[in-house]
């Protein structure tokens, strides 16, 4: 599995308009890598027969904003 480096996380943050340095950079790098590791478990799911489920349009009640 891939592991993001601090330099890669800093570049991603910069692309999003965020500045990360020091302890914040270390913490975000750690958390992002933990998140990617958890998501890796989804790769093993058999989705052969899964039907697509579109998200509701944003103007419907209960839709995420």
N, C-alpha and C positions, 0 to 999 in steps of 0.2 A: 504494500500500500504506500501511496505517496505521503510524504510529510512536508508541510510547508515550512520554509525557512523564515527567519525573522526578516530577511531582505525581501522575500516574496510578499509577506504580510504587510510590510511597510509600503511596498509598491501598490498592493491592492487598496490599502487605506488611502494612499495619495490619489489613486484613480477615483476614489469615492469622495475626495475633497477633505479627507481627515488626516491629521498629523499624529503619528504615534512614535513615541520615543521611550527609552528606559524601561521602567517597570511596566508601564502600560503596554508597550510592544511585546514584552515577554509574556504577559498575562493573556493578551489577545491571541498571540501565536499559540500558546498552550491550549486555549479554549477552542480555537478554530481547528486545530489538529484533533482534539477530542471529538468535536462535532463531525468531522470528516470520517473518523474511525467508526463512529456509531452509524453514520449513513452508509458506510461500506457494507453493512449487513443487509441492506436492501437489494444489493446486487444479486444475491442468491435467490430472490423471490421468483417463482415461476409465474409470469404474467401473460402466458400464451393465450389464455381464455379471458383475460381481463378486458372489460368494456370501458372505453373512455368515458369519463364523467366530467363534463365541462363545468367550470366555476360559474356561478350565477353572475349576470351583468351587474356592475356596481350600483345601478339605480334600483335594484330590488331590495326589499327589506331583508335584513340579516346578512347582506353581502358584506365582505370585508371592505374597509375603506382605506 
